[in-house]
Amino acid sequence: MARLAALCGKAFAGRLVTSDPADADMAGKPLVMHVARCAPNEVRIPFHVGEDRSRTWIISRTSSGLRLKHDHRHKDGAPDAVTMYGGDTAGPGTASRQEFPVDAESIALFRANKLDRSVTNVWAVEVTDRTYAYELRRPAGPAERHFRAEFDLTRPVPPPPLPWGWKG
């Protein structure tokens, strides 16, 4: 959380470093993460893909570790049917990497929306002096998936407009 708080107000360009066919629509588009809102126990990081401002990563402190949630919005700011999914850290992680296995609430949300392939998701966030990385993995099998985007923390970029639905 301290590493993220040190980035508050800054935005950084990134790139997709994996080549999963499920991410073909993101390939080649500009990626920007913006550490837009910081409070002592919560950091909100909009993730922009080209002009798409529908995604925000929310990392918060819990009594036993950290929580990652994904806030997805429509252009009018209304919540997507599949939003606020994620998980809590299951172990201590490291100073630079935390993993977030899917939680029960998210599994129920995925199943209700016929996204059964997502019930084994494990997300990870890495923050070093030079790089912020966001990752999604699913175990081997028919739903196998690997997504990873990396952002260069040594070169801030102008912050993009706030996500759809954000106020002030």
PATOR-412659 format. One record per residue (C-alpha): residue number from 0; x, y, z; residue in three letters. Coordinates in Angstrom, 1 decimal, padded with zeros to 4 digits. Each point is the difference from the previous one (the first is absolute). Example, Ala and Ser with C-alpha at 12.3 -4.5 7.8 and 13.67 -1.06 7.14 Angstrom:
BEGIN
pt num:0 | u:012.3 | v:-004.5 | w:007.8 | residu:Ala
pt num:1 | u:001.4 | v:003.4 | w:-000.7 | residu:Ser
END
This chain:
BEGIN
pt num:0 | u:000.0 | v:000.0 | w:000.0 | residu:Met
pt num:1 | u:002.9 | v:002.4 | w:000.8 | residu:Ala
pt num:2 | u:001.4 | v:-000.6 | w:-003.5 | residu:Arg
pt num:3 | u:-003.3 | v:000.8 | w:-001.6 | residu:Leu
pt num:4 | u:-000.6 | v:003.0 | w:002.1 | residu:Ala
pt num:5 | u:003.3 | v:001.4 | w:-001.1 | residu:Ala
pt num:6 | u:-001.3 | v:000.0 | w:-003.6 | residu:Leu
pt num:7 | u:-003.3 | v:001.8 | w:000.9 | residu:Cys
pt num:8 | u:-001.1 | v:002.5 | w:-002.6 | residu:Gly
pt num:9 | u:002.4 | v:-001.4 | w:-002.7 | residu:Lys
pt num:10 | u:-000.8 | v:-002.0 | w:-003.1 | residu:Ala
pt num:11 | u:002.2 | v:-002.4 | w:-002.0 | residu:Phe
pt num:12 | u:000.0 | v:-001.5 | w:-003.4 | residu:Ala
pt num:13 | u:000.2 | v:-003.7 | w:-000.4 | residu:Gly
pt num:14 | u:-000.1 | v:-002.9 | w:-002.4 | residu:Arg
pt num:15 | u:-001.5 | v:-003.4 | w:-000.2 | residu:Leu
pt num:16 | u:002.8 | v:-002.6 | w:000.5 | residu:Val
pt num:17 | u:-002.0 | v:-003.1 | w:-000.5 | residu:Thr
pt num:18 | u:-001.6 | v:-001.3 | w:-003.2 | residu:Ser
pt num:19 | u:-003.1 | v:-001.9 | w:001.1 | residu:Asp
pt num:20 | u:-002.5 | v:000.0 | w:-002.9 | residu:Pro
pt num:21 | u:-002.7 | v:001.2 | w:002.4 | residu:Ala
pt num:22 | u:001.9 | v:003.4 | w:000.1 | residu:Asp
pt num:23 | u:000.2 | v:000.6 | w:-003.7 | residu:Ala
pt num:24 | u:-002.2 | v:003.1 | w:000.3 | residu:Asp
pt num:25 | u:002.5 | v:001.6 | w:002.3 | residu:Met
pt num:26 | u:003.1 | v:-000.8 | w:-002.0 | residu:Ala
pt num:27 | u:001.5 | v:003.2 | w:-001.4 | residu:Gly
pt num:28 | u:-002.3 | v:002.4 | w:001.9 | residu:Lys
pt num:29 | u:001.5 | v:002.5 | w:002.4 | residu:Pro
pt num:30 | u:-000.2 | v:-001.2 | w:003.6 | residu:Leu
pt num:31 | u:000.1 | v:002.5 | w:002.9 | residu:Val
pt num:32 | u:-000.4 | v:-000.5 | w:003.7 | residu:Met
pt num:33 | u:-000.7 | v:003.0 | w:002.2 | residu:His
pt num:34 | u:000.4 | v:-000.1 | w:003.8 | residu:Val
pt num:35 | u:-002.9 | v:002.4 | w:000.3 | residu:Ala
pt num:36 | u:-001.4 | v:-000.3 | w:003.5 | residu:Arg
pt num:37 | u:002.0 | v:-000.8 | w:003.2 | residu:Cys
pt num:38 | u:-001.2 | v:-000.4 | w:003.5 | residu:Ala
pt num:39 | u:001.8 | v:-001.6 | w:002.9 | residu:Pro
pt num:40 | u:-001.8 | v:-003.4 | w:-000.6 | residu:Asn
pt num:41 | u:-001.0 | v:000.2 | w:-003.7 | residu:Glu
pt num:42 | u:001.6 | v:000.8 | w:-003.3 | residu:Val
pt num:43 | u:-002.1 | v:000.4 | w:-003.2 | residu:Arg
pt num:44 | u:001.9 | v:-000.5 | w:-003.3 | residu:Ile
pt num:45 | u:-001.9 | v:000.5 | w:-003.2 | residu:Pro
pt num:46 | u:001.3 | v:-002.2 | w:-002.9 | residu:Phe
pt num:47 | u:-000.6 | v:001.6 | w:-003.4 | residu:His
pt num:48 | u:000.2 | v:-002.0 | w:-003.2 | residu:Val
pt num:49 | u:000.0 | v:002.5 | w:-002.9 | residu:Gly
pt num:50 | u:-003.1 | v:002.1 | w:000.6 | residu:Glu
pt num:51 | u:-001.7 | v:-002.6 | w:002.2 | residu:Asp
pt num:52 | u:-000.1 | v:001.3 | w:003.5 | residu:Arg
pt num:53 | u:-002.3 | v:-002.7 | w:001.4 | residu:Ser
pt num:54 | u:002.4 | v:-001.8 | w:002.4 | residu:Arg
pt num:55 | u:001.3 | v:001.0 | w:003.4 | residu:Thr
pt num:56 | u:002.2 | v:-002.2 | w:002.3 | residu:Trp
pt num:57 | u:-000.8 | v:000.6 | w:003.7 | residu:Ile
pt num:58 | u:002.6 | v:-001.2 | w:002.5 | residu:Ile
pt num:59 | u:-000.9 | v:000.2 | w:003.6 | residu:Ser
pt num:60 | u:001.3 | v:-001.1 | w:003.4 | residu:Arg
pt num:61 | u:-001.9 | v:-002.6 | w:001.9 | residu:Thr
pt num:62 | u:000.5 | v:-001.3 | w:003.5 | residu:Ser
pt num:63 | u:002.1 | v:-002.9 | w:-001.3 | residu:Ser
pt num:64 | u:001.6 | v:001.4 | w:-003.2 | residu:Gly
pt num:65 | u:-001.0 | v:001.7 | w:-003.2 | residu:Leu
pt num:66 | u:-003.0 | v:-000.2 | w:-002.3 | residu:Arg
pt num:67 | u:-000.2 | v:000.6 | w:-003.8 | residu:Leu
pt num:68 | u:-003.3 | v:000.8 | w:-001.6 | residu:Lys
pt num:69 | u:-000.8 | v:000.9 | w:-003.6 | residu:His
pt num:70 | u:-002.6 | v:002.8 | w:-000.5 | residu:Asp
pt num:71 | u:-001.4 | v:-000.1 | w:-003.5 | residu:His
pt num:72 | u:-002.3 | v:002.7 | w:-001.4 | residu:Arg
pt num:73 | u:-001.9 | v:000.9 | w:-003.1 | residu:His
pt num:74 | u:000.6 | v:003.3 | w:-001.8 | residu:Lys
pt num:75 | u:-002.8 | v:001.6 | w:002.0 | residu:Asp
pt num:76 | u:001.7 | v:-001.0 | w:003.3 | residu:Gly
pt num:77 | u:-002.6 | v:-002.7 | w:000.8 | residu:Ala
pt num:78 | u:001.6 | v:-003.2 | w:001.5 | residu:Pro
pt num:79 | u:000.5 | v:-002.9 | w:-002.4 | residu:Asp
pt num:80 | u:-001.9 | v:-003.2 | w:000.9 | residu:Ala
pt num:81 | u:003.4 | v:-001.5 | w:000.7 | residu:Val
pt num:82 | u:001.7 | v:002.4 | w:002.4 | residu:Thr
pt num:83 | u:001.7 | v:000.1 | w:003.4 | residu:Met
pt num:84 | u:001.5 | v:-003.5 | w:-000.4 | residu:Tyr
pt num:85 | u:003.4 | v:-001.0 | w:001.3 | residu:Gly
pt num:86 | u:001.5 | v:-001.5 | w:003.0 | residu:Gly
pt num:87 | u:002.1 | v:000.3 | w:003.2 | residu:Asp
pt num:88 | u:003.6 | v:-000.9 | w:000.5 | residu:Thr
pt num:89 | u:000.3 | v:-003.6 | w:001.3 | residu:Ala
pt num:90 | u:003.6 | v:000.4 | w:001.3 | residu:Gly
pt num:91 | u:002.5 | v:002.7 | w:000.9 | residu:Pro
pt num:92 | u:001.3 | v:000.5 | w:-003.6 | residu:Gly
pt num:93 | u:003.2 | v:002.1 | w:-000.3 | residu:Thr
pt num:94 | u:000.8 | v:003.7 | w:000.2 | residu:Ala
pt num:95 | u:-000.4 | v:000.1 | w:-003.8 | residu:Ser
pt num:96 | u:-002.6 | v:-002.7 | w:-000.9 | residu:Arg
pt num:97 | u:-003.4 | v:-000.8 | w:001.4 | residu:Gln
pt num:98 | u:-002.3 | v:-002.8 | w:-001.4 | residu:Glu
pt num:99 | u:-003.8 | v:000.1 | w:000.3 | residu:Phe
pt num:100 | u:-001.9 | v:-003.3 | w:-000.5 | residu:Pro
pt num:101 | u:-003.6 | v:000.4 | w:-001.0 | residu:Val
pt num:102 | u:-002.4 | v:000.4 | w:003.0 | residu:Asp
pt num:103 | u:-003.3 | v:-001.8 | w:000.6 | residu:Ala
pt num:104 | u:-002.0 | v:003.1 | w:-000.9 | residu:Glu
pt num:105 | u:001.7 | v:000.3 | w:-003.3 | residu:Ser
pt num:106 | u:-000.5 | v:-003.7 | w:-000.8 | residu:Ile
pt num:107 | u:-003.7 | v:000.5 | w:000.6 | residu:Ala
pt num:108 | u:-000.1 | v:003.1 | w:-002.2 | residu:Leu
pt num:109 | u:001.9 | v:-001.8 | w:-002.8 | residu:Phe
pt num:110 | u:-002.3 | v:-003.1 | w:000.1 | residu:Arg
pt num:111 | u:-003.1 | v:002.3 | w:000.0 | residu:Ala
pt num:112 | u:001.3 | v:001.6 | w:-003.2 | residu:Asn
pt num:113 | u:001.0 | v:-003.3 | w:-001.6 | residu:Lys
pt num:114 | u:003.8 | v:000.8 | w:000.3 | residu:Leu
pt num:115 | u:000.9 | v:-003.4 | w:001.6 | residu:Asp
pt num:116 | u:003.4 | v:000.1 | w:-001.6 | residu:Arg
pt num:117 | u:000.9 | v:002.9 | w:002.4 | residu:Ser
pt num:118 | u:-000.7 | v:-001.9 | w:003.3 | residu:Val
pt num:119 | u:003.7 | v:-001.0 | w:000.3 | residu:Thr
pt num:120 | u:001.5 | v:003.5 | w:-000.7 | residu:Asn
pt num:121 | u:003.0 | v:001.1 | w:001.9 | residu:Val
pt num:122 | u:001.0 | v:003.7 | w:-000.5 | residu:Trp
pt num:123 | u:003.4 | v:001.5 | w:001.0 | residu:Ala
pt num:124 | u:001.4 | v:003.5 | w:000.4 | residu:Val
pt num:125 | u:003.7 | v:000.7 | w:000.0 | residu:Glu
pt num:126 | u:001.5 | v:003.4 | w:000.9 | residu:Val
pt num:127 | u:003.7 | v:000.6 | w:-000.3 | residu:Thr
pt num:128 | u:002.1 | v:003.2 | w:-000.3 | residu:Asp
pt num:129 | u:-000.3 | v:-000.3 | w:-003.8 | residu:Arg
pt num:130 | u:-003.2 | v:-002.0 | w:-000.8 | residu:Thr
pt num:131 | u:-003.6 | v:-000.5 | w:000.9 | residu:Tyr
pt num:132 | u:-001.4 | v:-003.2 | w:-001.3 | residu:Ala
pt num:133 | u:-003.6 | v:-001.4 | w:000.0 | residu:Tyr
pt num:134 | u:-000.5 | v:-003.7 | w:-000.7 | residu:Glu
pt num:135 | u:-002.8 | v:-002.5 | w:-000.3 | residu:Leu
pt num:136 | u:000.6 | v:-003.7 | w:-000.1 | residu:Arg
pt num:137 | u:-002.2 | v:-003.1 | w:-000.2 | residu:Arg
pt num:138 | u:001.4 | v:-003.5 | w:000.5 | residu:Pro
pt num:139 | u:000.6 | v:-002.3 | w:-002.9 | residu:Ala
pt num:140 | u:-003.1 | v:-001.5 | w:-001.7 | residu:Gly
pt num:141 | u:-002.7 | v:001.2 | w:-002.3 | residu:Pro
pt num:142 | u:-000.3 | v:003.4 | w:001.8 | residu:Ala
pt num:143 | u:003.8 | v:000.5 | w:000.2 | residu:Glu
pt num:144 | u:000.8 | v:003.7 | w:-000.2 | residu:Arg
pt num:145 | u:003.0 | v:002.3 | w:000.5 | residu:His
pt num:146 | u:-000.3 | v:003.8 | w:-000.3 | residu:Phe
pt num:147 | u:002.8 | v:002.4 | w:001.0 | residu:Arg
pt num:148 | u:000.4 | v:003.7 | w:-000.5 | residu:Ala
pt num:149 | u:003.1 | v:001.9 | w:001.2 | residu:Glu
pt num:150 | u:000.3 | v:003.7 | w:000.5 | residu:Phe
pt num:151 | u:003.2 | v:002.1 | w:000.1 | residu:Asp
pt num:152 | u:000.1 | v:001.9 | w:003.3 | residu:Leu
pt num:153 | u:003.1 | v:001.9 | w:-001.1 | residu:Thr
pt num:154 | u:-001.9 | v:002.1 | w:-002.5 | residu:Arg
pt num:155 | u:-003.3 | v:001.5 | w:001.2 | residu:Pro
pt num:156 | u:-002.4 | v:001.1 | w:-002.7 | residu:Val
pt num:157 | u:-002.8 | v:002.6 | w:000.2 | residu:Pro
pt num:158 | u:-002.9 | v:-001.4 | w:002.0 | residu:Pro
pt num:159 | u:-002.9 | v:-000.9 | w:-002.3 | residu:Pro
pt num:160 | u:-003.6 | v:001.0 | w:000.6 | residu:Pro
pt num:161 | u:-001.6 | v:-001.6 | w:003.1 | residu:Leu
pt num:162 | u:-002.0 | v:-003.2 | w:-000.7 | residu:Pro
pt num:163 | u:-003.6 | v:000.2 | w:-001.1 | residu:Trp
pt num:164 | u:-002.2 | v:000.7 | w:003.0 | residu:Gly
pt num:165 | u:002.7 | v:001.5 | w:002.2 | residu:Trp
pt num:166 | u:-000.8 | v:003.3 | w:001.6 | residu:Lys
pt num:167 | u:002.5 | v:002.8 | w:000.5 | residu:Gly
END
